[in-house]
Amino acid sequence: MRDYTNKTVFLGIDVHKKTYAVTAICDGQVVKKDTIKASPLTLISYCKKYYPGAEIKSAYEAGFCGFHLHRNLIAAGIENIVVDAAGIEIASSNRVKTDKRDSLKIATHLADNRLTGIRIPSVENEDNRAVTRVRETFVRQKSRLANQIKAQLQLQGLIPADSKKKVCMTWIKQLKTLDLSPGYKYALGLLLNSWLTIESQIKEIDKEIAKQAQTDKHKERIYRSVPGIGPTSARVLANEIEDLSQFKNERQLFSFIGLTPSEHSSGEHVRQGNITRHGRPLLRKILVQAAWKAIKQDIGLGNIFDRLAIRVGA
């Protein structure tokens, strides 16, 4: 077995649900490629077995597996970073994508010091995120059910196809009294009950979010001081962005949220396009909603919006 004492091994890990594709680079050369079981403990044992005495530096892309693997590697003394997939360079001629190629790409960039790790949330913060994220899941389900309810009513000619009526508790109670044929009444009843169940669950989640706000009063006060930011949006921003002091300037914050405009420049010509949309869509959704509320609550912001609207034709 090769002696790795006092050497640095760079490990690129392509993470999947059942397997890890692992590529190791040492002294500028690929020394090993393997596919192992998707288990942090298996990976740690693998590193100790094949690279004894080495300083191991590893990286994997952020994704479905979260930060559980990262925390296990750090606890085992392995210097790991989690990287944004969008931040990994890809050659324009490279049209072949496989697990082993992906792990090799990560290992190569890591060895060349061309990767930057994303911020890893604390265990407590990640726990708080679970609550606000599941709320967003339920809100989407509720909206989908509302559309399905209106579709059933449209089939019966009870509302026009372009109806803008909002599904709410009062209307739900009225719909339950409609005289419909047995099949439609049964189908509509299931949808109405599902909507009511999710509405009840969202209210329970809001109570849990209120508890979070009570234990995080400093960030709560900062976010709520901004016009348009309410209790729910403040919690989402606090959980997703955490402390704003982590960003050196506004540009870093905008990049994190995905509000930085894309750019295609050549020579003297600089062309800026749509925003990059990196980061979580939920953050941009919350900020857009808050902005619409803010221009109604704050006269100064409202005046700025009116001037911009004239200029861009909004």
Helices and strands as residue ranges (DSSP letters): E 8-15, E 19-26, E 29-37, H 40-50, E 55-61, H 68-75, E 79-83, G 85-87, H 99-111, H 123-155, H 169-175, H 182-215, H 217-224, H 231-241, G 244-246, H 250-257, E 261-266, E 269-275, H 281-297, H 299-312
